[in-house]
Amino acid sequence: MIVLLYLLVPALLPAQRRLDYRLQVTTDPAKQSFFVQGGFTFDTEVTAADSVDIVISKGAGPVALRLQDMAAVMDTLHKSTGDIIYRWHFRSPLPAGTPLHFTCAYERGGAPAFQFYLDSTFCMAGGYGAAWYPQVTDGAGNHTRGTGTVTVITPAGLMPVMASSTVTTNGNTYTFHYTQPDIFSLYIGRYTRQEYKGQRSFYTYSLSKGVDGNDLSRKSAAVLDYLSSQFGPLNIPNFSIIEYPDYVAEITGIGGASILGGVAMPTGALRQFNYALFGHEIGHQWWGNKVLAAGTRGESMLSEGLAQYGSLQVVGHFDSAHAMAYRRTGYPGYISDQCGLGYLKNAAAGNDEPLIALTGNNGHTIGDSKGFLALELLSGIVGKQVFHKALRTIGDKYSANGVTWEDFQEEVEKAHGGSLQWFYRQWFERTGAPSWESNWQQQQDKLQLSITQKDSIYQLPLDVLITCSNGATTLQHITIRNRNNRLQLPVNGTVTKVQVDPYFKVLHWDEALTPEALAQAKVVRVLNLRREQKNDEAMQLAQLYLKEGFPDDHYGVEYTLLYQMGRIAAMQHKDSAALAYYQRALQCVSRAPDLLAYTYYRIAQLAAAQHDDALMRWAAANAVKADGAGDRSEGMEAKVAALLLSVVAKTP
């Protein structure tokens, strides 16, 4: 997977009422043509008494947008995203519920935009990132989900796909019917479709032979059924898994998208089913699709945090052997920093915010590391069944108008039957994580345990694992509330080892993780600048760290910095510099095992572009070997095979 790219979810609330579309899209990718025409109707809300906004991405030609049978004047505002707001001002205020009818016609063309990509064989038109069709908003910028039909006409051999709809076909004409309001996303490619019949139909739309659609659909169905038993029912007609090429992910910077009734992911993410990844994305069917966040307070926790919590439940149910590792250091093949260590690295780098006030990239960076672990701890305190009962209530009660953070807290407290303000304050409303040191002494059949909290004081339920000289172990449960805590525990035998929170159920500054987090803080600072598109600043900071040197580099910090510098140079089309950084990384004494296979693969890609066949084949073979030395989670065999095939195809 592309480590830096995050999966997209909607954050929308209703802006107008009864929005219904009748659209036709005629595409000819070889000619970079994407023509949209048709009409849409809706009833105004109170907020649209004076004006209404229609948003359309800037395209290749002029937009013909007309309001039928209504006196109004229009002006335009250009957004930095490339979208254009067409603002219609009414001659006189409209009462709520006034029906409006618009018609439109325009050539969108192939101009790139966030979540819009078009080449001769593939098209991605994501509704959440680019308004490829007319999207209706209110004055606050909230988009409206709509129903209706979208007819797509394609050249022979190309298939359009739209999730959460039913489709009728007539030759190269596909008509998608939406009875449930949605934001429309369209994908067009040389797809083959595989279907799995579960409680609902599951479809996998694949582009490559290396994707096992039946396996993906079958396991996705099991995950969705399990989460339905925990979070409540979903009202979707079917579920679609939509592949798009890895090169499109590289160009657009999109590592995947969660859409109502489906997910869209690059080829590399679909070669092997990953329970954490699919658990997260399918979790978004509830948190970010069925139930939307109302307001900004706690917004990321109500989408990213809860989806990641769902991912952890999926791993615990289907792959419990990796559940502790997921909490502590990450799940194999998933985004490595979405775990406790990932949060500690960011905190050590000075990147931390309260969970109720996450901004920008931290919605993912902190929400998917600290956030889901805080929710997991909360579920343990109130009880899983109680917590999930509250989540089902939220799904039933707030799906129409969205849920506020205060609503969420109140529903959990109601289900629990008592106040949880102490928990909310210490985990959601302040930064940081617990830190403690412990000492113990045995006195006959009693263990005297002392735990001192170093920084902020928390009320914590903790497991204590006691090991005796005969190999016997006992797990005891305690609660600490003060800075200095002295406890007496019963034991039966000679104690040789005492571990506090041995299974990392509580996010904390673990003594084994802390040195790595502190060392990797340098990498995180560079990485976060890269995520903010501040590539020059990221490169300067990395150079400064390299100049300072790494006398005791136990965690591959120098290696990782050089790898990231290679990625930045490659994005800046400085291929020779990128190759030099990757090759220099391989000379480091301490390597980063999770990046080794990709380092060789990046070298192979650059060598192929430079027609250096010997270097390409050497690097490709080592990429497969490095992946095989681990758990093959990077799918390097398939990636390398595709690379070699593309080189052969280009050879005269």
C-alpha positions as CSV (number, residue, x, y, z in Angstrom):
1,M,0.0,0.0,0.0
2,I,1.0,3.6,-0.4
3,V,1.9,4.4,3.2
4,L,1.3,8.2,3.0
5,L,-2.2,8.0,1.5
6,Y,-5.3,7.9,3.5
7,L,-8.7,6.4,2.7
8,L,-11.4,9.0,2.1
9,V,-14.8,9.1,3.7
10,P,-17.6,11.6,3.4
11,A,-18.3,14.3,6.0
12,L,-21.6,15.6,4.7
13,L,-24.9,16.7,6.1
14,P,-28.2,17.3,4.3
15,A,-28.3,20.8,2.7
16,Q,-31.5,20.6,0.6
17,R,-34.5,18.3,0.4
18,R,-35.6,15.6,-2.1
19,L,-32.7,16.1,-4.4
20,D,-33.2,14.0,-7.5
21,Y,-31.0,13.7,-10.6
22,R,-31.6,12.6,-14.2
23,L,-28.1,12.7,-15.7
24,Q,-26.3,11.3,-18.7
25,V,-22.5,10.9,-19.0
26,T,-21.0,10.2,-22.4
27,T,-17.4,9.3,-22.3
28,D,-14.7,8.7,-24.9
29,P,-11.5,8.3,-22.8
30,A,-9.2,8.1,-25.9
31,K,-10.3,11.6,-26.8
32,Q,-10.3,12.9,-23.2
33,S,-14.0,13.5,-23.4
34,F,-16.4,13.3,-20.4
35,F,-19.6,15.0,-21.3
36,V,-22.3,15.6,-18.7
37,Q,-25.9,16.7,-19.4
38,G,-29.3,16.4,-17.8
39,G,-31.3,17.9,-15.0
40,F,-32.0,17.8,-11.2
41,T,-34.7,19.0,-8.9
42,F,-34.9,19.7,-5.1
43,D,-36.9,21.5,-2.5
44,T,-35.1,24.3,-0.7
45,E,-34.3,24.4,3.0
46,V,-34.7,27.5,5.2
47,T,-31.0,28.3,4.7
48,A,-31.6,28.7,0.9
49,A,-34.2,31.5,1.2
50,D,-32.0,34.0,-0.6
51,S,-29.6,32.0,-2.6
52,V,-28.4,28.4,-3.5
53,D,-25.0,27.1,-4.5
54,I,-24.3,24.6,-7.2
55,V,-20.8,23.3,-7.4
56,I,-19.2,21.9,-10.6
57,S,-15.5,21.2,-11.3
58,K,-13.7,23.4,-13.8
59,G,-13.8,21.5,-17.1
60,A,-12.6,21.7,-20.7
61,G,-15.5,23.9,-21.9
62,P,-18.1,26.3,-20.7
63,V,-20.9,25.1,-18.4
64,A,-24.5,25.6,-19.5
65,L,-26.4,25.7,-16.1
66,R,-30.0,27.0,-16.1
67,L,-32.6,27.5,-13.5
68,Q,-36.1,26.8,-14.9
69,D,-39.1,29.0,-14.2
70,M,-37.6,31.1,-11.4
71,A,-36.3,34.7,-11.4
72,A,-32.7,34.7,-10.2
73,V,-29.2,36.0,-11.1
74,M,-26.0,34.0,-10.9
75,D,-22.4,34.8,-10.1
76,T,-19.4,32.5,-9.8
77,L,-16.7,31.8,-7.2
78,H,-13.6,29.8,-7.9
79,K,-12.3,27.5,-5.2
80,S,-8.7,26.5,-4.7
81,T,-9.7,22.9,-5.4
82,G,-10.6,23.7,-9.0
83,D,-14.3,23.6,-8.3
84,I,-16.5,26.5,-9.3
85,I,-19.5,27.6,-7.2
86,Y,-22.4,28.8,-9.2
87,R,-24.4,31.0,-6.7
88,W,-28.0,31.8,-7.7
89,H,-29.5,34.8,-6.0
90,F,-33.3,34.9,-5.9
91,R,-35.2,38.1,-6.7
92,S,-37.2,37.6,-3.6
93,P,-36.9,35.3,-0.6
94,L,-38.2,31.8,-1.1
95,P,-40.2,29.9,1.5
96,A,-38.7,26.6,2.7
97,G,-39.9,23.7,0.4
98,T,-39.9,25.7,-2.8
99,P,-39.2,23.3,-5.7
100,L,-36.3,24.2,-8.0
101,H,-35.4,22.6,-11.4
102,F,-32.0,23.0,-13.0
103,T,-30.7,21.8,-16.3
104,C,-27.0,21.4,-17.3
105,A,-24.7,20.5,-20.1
106,Y,-20.9,20.7,-20.2
107,E,-17.7,19.0,-21.3
108,R,-15.8,18.0,-18.2
109,G,-12.9,16.7,-20.2
110,G,-9.8,15.1,-18.6
111,A,-8.4,18.0,-16.6
112,P,-7.0,16.4,-13.4
113,A,-8.5,17.2,-10.0
114,F,-8.6,15.6,-6.6
115,Q,-10.3,12.2,-7.1
116,F,-10.7,12.8,-10.9
117,Y,-8.5,11.1,-13.4
118,L,-9.0,10.2,-17.0
119,D,-6.7,8.4,-19.5
120,S,-7.3,6.3,-22.5
121,T,-8.4,3.1,-20.6
122,F,-9.5,4.3,-17.1
123,C,-11.5,6.9,-15.4
124,M,-12.0,7.8,-11.7
125,A,-14.7,10.4,-10.9
126,G,-15.0,10.5,-7.2
127,G,-18.0,12.5,-6.0
128,Y,-16.5,13.2,-2.6
129,G,-13.4,14.9,-4.0
130,A,-14.4,16.5,-7.3
131,A,-17.8,17.8,-8.4
132,W,-17.8,16.1,-11.7
133,Y,-21.6,16.3,-11.7
134,P,-23.6,19.3,-10.3
135,Q,-23.6,19.1,-6.5
136,V,-26.0,21.1,-4.4
137,T,-24.8,22.8,-1.2
138,D,-26.1,25.3,1.2
139,G,-24.4,28.6,2.3
140,A,-22.2,26.7,4.8
141,G,-20.8,24.4,2.1
142,N,-22.7,21.2,3.1
143,H,-23.3,18.9,0.2
144,T,-26.6,17.1,-0.4
145,R,-27.0,13.5,-1.2
146,G,-29.3,12.7,-4.1
147,T,-31.4,10.0,-5.6
148,G,-32.2,9.4,-9.3
149,T,-30.6,7.9,-12.4
150,V,-27.2,8.3,-14.0
151,T,-26.9,6.9,-17.5
152,V,-23.3,6.3,-18.7
153,I,-22.4,5.7,-22.3
154,T,-19.0,4.2,-23.0
155,P,-16.9,2.9,-25.9
156,A,-17.0,-0.8,-26.4
157,G,-14.9,-2.8,-24.0
158,L,-15.2,-0.3,-21.1
159,M,-17.5,-0.9,-18.2
160,P,-18.8,1.8,-15.8
161,V,-19.3,1.1,-12.1
162,M,-21.3,3.0,-9.5
163,A,-21.7,1.5,-6.0
164,S,-24.9,1.2,-4.0
165,S,-27.1,1.3,-7.1
166,T,-28.9,-1.1,-9.3
167,V,-28.0,-1.1,-13.0
168,T,-29.7,-1.9,-16.3
169,T,-27.8,-2.2,-19.5
170,N,-28.4,-1.9,-23.2
171,G,-25.2,-2.5,-25.2
172,N,-22.7,0.2,-24.2
173,T,-25.3,2.1,-22.3
174,Y,-25.5,1.6,-18.5
175,T,-28.3,3.2,-16.4
176,F,-27.6,3.3,-12.6
177,H,-30.7,3.7,-10.4
178,Y,-30.3,5.3,-6.9
179,T,-33.2,4.9,-4.5
180,Q,-31.2,5.8,-1.4
181,P,-29.6,9.3,-1.3
182,D,-25.9,9.2,-2.1
183,I,-23.0,11.2,-3.4
184,F,-22.2,9.7,-6.8
185,S,-18.8,8.2,-7.7
186,L,-18.1,6.7,-11.1
187,Y,-15.3,4.4,-12.2
188,I,-14.8,3.3,-15.8
189,G,-12.3,0.6,-17.0
190,R,-11.9,-2.8,-18.6
191,Y,-13.7,-4.5,-15.7
192,T,-14.7,-8.0,-15.1
193,R,-17.3,-8.6,-12.5
194,Q,-17.5,-11.5,-10.0
195,E,-20.5,-11.9,-7.7
196,Y,-20.9,-13.6,-4.3
197,K,-24.4,-14.1,-2.9
198,G,-24.5,-13.5,0.8
199,Q,-27.3,-11.8,2.7
200,R,-26.9,-9.3,-0.1
201,S,-25.0,-9.4,-3.4
202,F,-21.3,-8.7,-3.2
203,Y,-19.5,-7.6,-6.4
204,T,-15.8,-7.4,-7.2
205,Y,-14.9,-5.3,-10.2
206,S,-11.4,-6.2,-11.1
207,L,-8.9,-5.0,-13.7
208,S,-6.1,-7.5,-13.2
209,K,-5.9,-11.3,-13.1
210,G,-4.1,-11.2,-9.7
211,V,-7.2,-10.1,-7.9
212,D,-9.3,-13.0,-6.5
213,G,-12.8,-11.4,-6.6
214,N,-14.5,-14.4,-5.1
215,D,-12.2,-14.5,-2.1
216,L,-12.5,-10.7,-1.6
217,S,-16.3,-10.8,-1.8
218,R,-16.7,-13.8,0.4
219,K,-14.5,-12.4,3.2
220,S,-16.0,-8.9,2.9
221,A,-19.4,-10.4,3.3
222,A,-18.3,-12.1,6.5
223,V,-16.9,-8.8,7.8
224,L,-20.0,-6.8,6.9
225,D,-22.2,-9.4,8.5
226,Y,-20.1,-9.4,11.7
227,L,-20.1,-5.6,12.0
228,S,-23.9,-5.6,11.3
229,S,-24.3,-7.8,14.4
230,Q,-22.3,-5.3,16.4
231,F,-23.3,-1.9,14.9
232,G,-26.8,-2.6,13.6
233,P,-28.3,-3.1,10.1
234,L,-27.4,-1.3,6.9
235,N,-29.8,-0.2,4.2
236,I,-27.7,-0.8,1.0
237,P,-28.8,-2.8,-2.0
238,N,-25.4,-4.5,-2.6
239,F,-21.7,-4.0,-1.9
240,S,-19.1,-3.4,-4.5
241,I,-15.3,-3.7,-4.3
242,I,-13.8,-1.6,-7.1
243,E,-10.2,-1.9,-8.3
244,Y,-8.3,0.9,-9.8
245,P,-4.7,0.8,-11.1
246,D,-1.7,1.4,-8.8
247,Y,-0.4,4.0,-11.1
248,V,-3.6,6.0,-10.7
249,A,-3.0,5.8,-6.9
250,E,0.5,7.1,-7.4
251,I,-0.6,10.0,-9.6
252,T,-3.6,11.1,-7.7
253,G,-2.2,10.4,-4.2
254,I,-5.4,8.5,-3.3
255,G,-4.8,5.2,-1.4
256,G,-8.5,4.2,-1.5
257,A,-12.0,5.5,-0.9
258,S,-14.9,4.4,1.2
259,I,-18.3,5.1,-0.5
260,L,-21.8,4.1,0.4
261,G,-22.2,0.5,-0.5
262,G,-18.6,-0.1,-1.4
263,V,-14.9,0.6,-1.4
264,A,-12.5,1.5,-4.2
265,M,-8.9,0.5,-3.7
266,P,-5.7,0.2,-5.8
267,T,-4.6,-3.1,-7.2
268,G,-1.9,-3.6,-4.6
269,A,-4.4,-3.4,-1.7
270,L,-6.6,-6.1,-3.3
271,R,-4.1,-8.9,-4.0
272,Q,-4.4,-10.2,-0.5
273,F,-7.4,-9.7,1.8
274,N,-6.4,-7.6,4.9
275,Y,-8.8,-7.8,7.8
276,A,-7.6,-4.5,9.3
277,L,-7.9,-2.6,6.0
278,F,-11.3,-4.1,5.0
279,G,-12.6,-3.8,8.6
280,H,-11.8,-0.1,8.6
281,E,-13.3,0.6,5.2
282,I,-16.4,-1.5,5.8
283,G,-16.7,0.1,9.3
284,H,-17.1,3.4,7.4
285,Q,-20.4,2.1,6.0
286,W,-21.8,3.0,9.5
287,W,-19.4,5.8,10.6
288,G,-19.2,8.3,7.8
289,N,-21.9,6.9,5.6
290,K,-25.0,5.8,7.6
291,V,-24.3,8.1,10.4
292,L,-22.6,11.5,9.7
293,A,-20.9,13.8,12.2
294,A,-22.9,17.0,13.0
295,G,-20.5,19.8,13.9
296,T,-16.7,19.9,14.1
297,R,-16.3,18.9,17.8
298,G,-15.2,15.2,17.8
299,E,-15.9,15.0,14.0
300,S,-12.9,12.7,13.3
301,M,-13.6,10.4,16.2
302,L,-17.2,9.9,14.9
303,S,-15.8,8.8,11.5
304,E,-12.2,7.7,11.5
305,G,-12.0,6.8,15.2
306,L,-15.1,4.6,15.1
307,A,-14.2,3.0,11.7
308,Q,-10.8,2.1,13.1
309,Y,-12.5,0.7,16.3
310,G,-14.6,-1.4,14.0
311,S,-11.4,-2.6,12.3
312,L,-10.0,-3.7,15.6
313,Q,-13.2,-5.7,16.4
314,V,-12.9,-7.4,13.0
315,V,-9.2,-8.4,13.7
316,G,-10.2,-9.6,17.1
317,H,-12.9,-11.8,15.7
318,F,-11.3,-13.2,12.5
319,D,-7.6,-12.9,13.3
320,S,-7.3,-12.7,17.1
321,A,-3.6,-13.8,17.0
322,H,-2.7,-10.3,15.6
323,A,-5.0,-8.2,17.8
324,M,-2.4,-7.3,20.4
325,A,0.2,-6.5,17.7
326,Y,-2.4,-4.3,16.0
327,R,-2.9,-2.3,19.1
328,R,0.8,-2.1,19.9
329,T,2.9,-1.9,16.8
330,G,0.4,-2.3,13.9
331,Y,-1.3,-5.0,11.8
332,P,0.7,-6.8,9.1
333,G,0.3,-5.2,5.7
334,Y,-1.7,-2.3,7.0
335,I,-0.7,1.3,7.5
336,S,2.2,0.9,10.0
337,D,1.6,4.0,12.2
338,Q,-2.1,3.2,12.9
339,C,-1.3,1.7,16.3
340,G,0.0,2.7,19.7
341,L,3.5,3.1,18.5
342,G,2.4,5.3,15.7
343,Y,0.7,7.7,18.2
344,L,3.8,7.7,20.5
345,K,6.0,8.6,17.5
346,N,3.8,11.6,16.6
347,A,3.6,12.7,20.2
348,A,7.4,12.5,20.5
349,A,7.6,14.6,17.3
350,G,5.4,17.3,18.9
351,N,2.4,16.4,16.8
352,D,-0.6,16.0,19.1
353,E,-4.1,17.3,19.6
354,P,-7.1,16.5,21.8
355,L,-9.2,13.8,20.1
356,I,-12.2,16.1,20.2
357,A,-10.3,18.8,18.2
358,L,-8.3,17.0,15.5
359,T,-7.4,19.1,12.5
360,G,-6.2,18.4,9.0
361,N,-4.2,15.2,8.6
362,N,-4.5,14.5,12.3
363,G,-8.0,13.2,11.8
364,H,-6.3,10.1,10.4
365,T,-2.8,10.4,12.1
366,I,-4.1,10.7,15.6
367,G,-7.7,9.4,15.2
368,D,-6.5,6.1,13.7
369,S,-3.8,5.6,16.3
370,K,-4.7,7.0,19.7
371,G,-8.4,7.5,18.9
372,F,-9.4,3.9,18.3
373,L,-7.4,2.7,21.3
374,A,-9.3,5.2,23.5
375,L,-12.6,3.9,22.2
376,E,-11.4,0.3,22.8
377,L,-10.6,1.2,26.4
378,L,-14.0,2.9,26.8
379,S,-15.7,-0.3,25.5
380,G,-13.8,-2.3,28.0
381,I,-14.9,-0.1,30.9
382,V,-18.6,-0.1,30.0
383,G,-18.6,-3.6,28.5
384,K,-18.6,-4.5,24.9
385,Q,-22.3,-5.4,24.8
386,V,-23.2,-2.1,26.4
387,F,-21.0,0.0,24.1
388,H,-22.3,-1.7,21.0
389,K,-25.9,-1.3,22.2
390,A,-25.1,2.5,22.4
391,L,-23.6,2.4,18.9
392,R,-26.7,0.6,17.5
393,T,-28.9,3.2,19.2
394,I,-26.9,6.0,17.5
395,G,-27.2,4.2,14.2
396,D,-31.0,4.1,14.5
397,K,-31.5,7.5,16.1
398,Y,-29.1,9.8,14.3
399,S,-28.9,8.4,10.7
400,A,-31.2,11.1,9.3
401,N,-29.7,14.3,10.8
402,G,-26.2,13.4,12.0
403,V,-24.8,12.9,15.5
404,T,-22.9,15.4,17.6
405,W,-20.1,14.5,19.9
406,E,-22.3,15.4,22.8
407,D,-25.0,13.1,21.5
408,F,-22.4,10.3,21.3
409,Q,-21.2,10.8,24.8
410,E,-24.7,11.0,26.2
411,E,-25.8,7.8,24.5
412,V,-22.8,5.9,25.8
413,E,-23.6,7.2,29.3
414,K,-27.3,6.2,29.1
415,A,-26.3,2.7,28.0
416,H,-23.7,2.5,30.8
417,G,-26.1,3.9,33.4
418,G,-23.7,6.4,34.9
419,S,-21.4,9.3,34.3
420,L,-18.3,8.8,32.2
421,Q,-17.1,12.4,32.3
422,W,-13.9,11.4,34.0
423,F,-13.0,9.2,31.1
424,Y,-14.0,11.8,28.5
425,R,-11.9,14.4,30.1
426,Q,-8.7,12.4,30.4
427,W,-8.8,10.6,27.0
428,F,-10.7,12.9,24.7
429,E,-10.2,16.4,25.9
430,R,-6.5,16.6,26.5
431,T,-3.3,15.5,24.7
432,G,-0.9,12.8,25.8
433,A,-0.9,9.3,27.1
434,P,-0.3,7.7,30.5
435,S,3.3,7.1,31.6
436,W,4.2,5.1,34.7
437,E,7.0,3.2,36.4
438,S,6.5,0.2,38.6
439,N,8.3,-1.6,41.3
440,W,7.5,-4.8,43.3
441,Q,8.6,-6.8,46.2
442,Q,7.3,-10.1,47.5
443,Q,6.5,-10.6,51.1
444,Q,5.6,-14.3,51.6
445,D,2.2,-14.8,49.9
446,K,1.8,-11.1,49.2
447,L,3.1,-9.0,46.3
448,Q,3.7,-5.3,47.2
449,L,3.3,-3.4,43.9
450,S,4.1,0.3,43.5
451,I,3.0,2.2,40.4
452,T,3.9,5.9,40.0
453,Q,2.3,7.9,37.2
454,K,5.0,10.2,35.8
455,D,3.1,13.0,34.0
456,S,-0.7,13.6,33.9
457,I,-2.7,11.5,36.3
458,Y,-5.2,9.0,34.9
459,Q,-7.8,6.6,36.3
460,L,-6.7,3.3,34.7
461,P,-8.0,-0.2,34.8
462,L,-4.8,-2.4,34.4
463,D,-3.9,-6.0,34.0
464,V,-1.0,-7.4,36.0
465,L,0.6,-10.6,34.8
466,I,2.6,-12.3,37.6
467,T,5.0,-15.1,36.7
468,C,6.4,-17.5,39.3
469,S,9.6,-19.6,39.3
470,N,7.7,-22.8,38.4
471,G,6.4,-21.2,35.2
472,A,2.8,-20.6,36.6
473,T,1.2,-17.3,35.7
474,T,-1.7,-15.4,37.1
475,L,-3.5,-12.4,35.6
476,Q,-4.9,-9.9,38.1
477,H,-6.9,-6.7,37.6
478,I,-6.3,-3.4,39.4
479,T,-7.3,0.2,39.1
480,I,-5.0,3.1,39.7
481,R,-6.2,6.7,40.3
482,N,-3.4,8.6,41.9
483,R,0.2,9.6,41.2
484,N,1.5,7.2,43.7
485,N,-0.3,3.9,44.0
486,R,0.6,1.0,46.4
487,L,-1.3,-2.3,46.0
488,Q,-1.1,-5.6,47.7
489,L,-1.8,-8.7,45.5
490,P,-2.0,-12.4,46.6
491,V,0.5,-14.8,45.1
492,N,1.1,-18.5,45.3
493,G,4.8,-19.2,44.7
494,T,8.1,-17.4,44.2
495,V,7.5,-14.4,41.9
496,T,10.1,-13.9,39.2
497,K,8.4,-11.4,36.9
498,V,5.7,-8.8,37.1
499,Q,4.2,-7.1,34.0
500,V,1.8,-4.2,34.1
501,D,-0.6,-4.1,31.1
502,P,1.2,-6.9,29.3
503,Y,-1.3,-7.0,26.4
504,F,-1.2,-3.3,25.7
505,K,-4.9,-2.8,26.4
506,V,-4.1,0.8,27.6
507,L,-2.2,3.2,25.3
508,H,0.8,4.3,27.3
509,W,4.5,5.1,27.1
510,D,5.6,1.5,27.1
511,E,9.3,1.2,28.2
512,A,10.1,-1.0,25.2
513,L,8.3,1.3,22.7
514,T,9.5,4.7,24.1
515,P,13.1,4.6,22.8
516,E,11.9,3.7,19.3
517,A,9.2,6.4,19.4
518,L,11.7,9.1,20.4
519,A,14.2,8.0,17.7
520,Q,11.6,7.9,15.0
521,A,10.3,11.3,15.9
522,K,12.7,12.7,13.3
523,V,11.2,10.6,10.6
524,V,7.7,11.7,11.6
525,R,8.5,15.4,11.4
526,V,9.8,14.9,7.8
527,L,6.8,12.7,7.0
528,N,4.3,15.1,8.3
529,L,5.8,17.9,6.2
530,R,5.6,15.7,3.2
531,R,1.9,15.0,3.9
532,E,1.3,18.7,4.0
533,Q,2.9,19.0,0.5
534,K,5.8,20.9,2.0
535,N,8.3,18.8,0.1
536,D,11.2,21.4,0.1
537,E,10.9,21.9,3.8
538,A,10.8,18.1,4.4
539,M,13.9,17.6,2.3
540,Q,15.8,20.4,4.1
541,L,14.9,18.9,7.5
542,A,15.9,15.4,6.4
543,Q,19.3,16.8,5.2
544,L,19.8,18.5,8.6
545,Y,19.2,15.2,10.4
546,L,21.6,13.4,8.1
547,K,24.2,16.0,8.7
548,E,23.9,15.6,12.5
549,G,24.5,11.8,12.1
550,F,23.2,8.7,13.8
551,P,25.8,7.3,16.1
552,D,23.4,4.7,17.7
553,D,20.8,4.0,15.1
554,H,19.0,1.0,16.4
555,Y,15.7,1.6,14.6
556,G,16.7,2.4,11.0
557,V,16.1,6.1,11.2
558,E,18.8,7.1,8.7
559,Y,17.5,4.4,6.3
560,T,13.9,5.6,6.6
561,L,14.9,9.2,6.1
562,L,16.8,8.3,2.9
563,Y,13.8,6.3,1.7
564,Q,11.5,9.3,2.2
565,M,14.0,11.6,0.5
566,G,13.9,9.2,-2.4
567,R,10.1,9.3,-2.5
568,I,10.1,13.1,-2.5
569,A,12.8,13.3,-5.3
570,A,10.8,10.9,-7.4
571,M,7.6,12.9,-7.0
572,Q,9.6,16.0,-8.1
573,H,10.7,13.9,-11.2
574,K,14.3,13.9,-10.0
575,D,14.8,10.3,-10.9
576,S,18.6,10.2,-10.6
577,A,18.6,11.8,-7.2
578,A,15.8,9.4,-6.1
579,L,17.8,6.4,-7.2
580,A,20.9,7.7,-5.3
581,Y,18.9,8.1,-2.1
582,Y,17.5,4.5,-2.4
583,Q,20.9,3.0,-3.1
584,R,22.4,5.0,-0.2
585,A,19.7,3.7,2.1
586,L,20.7,0.1,1.3
587,Q,24.2,0.9,2.5
588,C,22.9,1.7,6.0
589,V,24.0,-0.6,8.8
590,S,20.5,-0.5,10.4
591,R,17.7,-1.0,7.9
592,A,13.9,-0.6,8.2
593,P,12.5,-4.1,7.5
594,D,9.0,-2.7,6.6
595,L,10.5,-0.6,3.8
596,L,13.2,-2.9,2.4
597,A,11.0,-4.6,-0.2
598,Y,9.7,-1.3,-1.4
599,T,13.2,0.2,-1.6
600,Y,14.2,-2.5,-4.0
601,Y,11.0,-2.1,-5.9
602,R,11.4,1.7,-6.3
603,I,15.0,1.1,-7.6
604,A,13.5,-1.4,-10.1
605,Q,11.0,1.1,-11.3
606,L,13.6,3.8,-11.8
607,A,16.0,1.4,-13.5
608,A,13.2,0.4,-15.9
609,A,12.5,4.0,-16.7
610,Q,16.3,4.5,-17.4
611,H,16.4,1.2,-19.5
612,D,19.0,-0.3,-17.1
613,D,17.9,-3.9,-17.5
614,A,20.5,-5.4,-15.2
615,L,19.8,-3.1,-12.3
616,M,16.1,-3.5,-12.8
617,R,16.2,-7.3,-12.6
618,W,18.6,-7.3,-9.6
619,A,16.4,-4.9,-7.7
620,A,13.2,-6.7,-8.7
621,A,14.5,-10.1,-7.5
622,N,15.6,-8.6,-4.2
623,A,12.2,-6.9,-3.8
624,V,10.5,-10.4,-4.0
625,K,13.1,-11.9,-1.7
626,A,12.7,-9.1,0.9
627,D,8.9,-9.5,0.8
628,G,9.2,-13.3,1.1
629,A,11.4,-12.9,4.2
630,G,8.5,-11.3,5.9
631,D,4.8,-12.2,5.5
632,R,4.6,-11.3,1.8
633,S,2.1,-8.6,2.8
634,E,3.4,-6.2,0.1
635,G,2.5,-8.5,-2.8
636,M,5.9,-8.0,-4.5
637,E,5.7,-11.0,-6.7
638,A,2.7,-9.6,-8.5
639,K,4.1,-6.0,-8.5
640,V,7.4,-7.2,-10.0
641,A,5.6,-9.4,-12.6
642,A,3.5,-6.4,-13.7
643,L,6.6,-4.2,-13.9
644,L,8.5,-6.8,-16.0
645,L,5.5,-7.2,-18.2
646,S,5.2,-3.5,-18.8
647,V,8.9,-3.3,-19.8
648,V,8.5,-6.2,-22.3
649,A,5.4,-4.5,-23.8
650,K,7.4,-1.3,-24.3
651,T,10.3,-3.1,-25.9
652,P,10.4,-2.5,-29.7
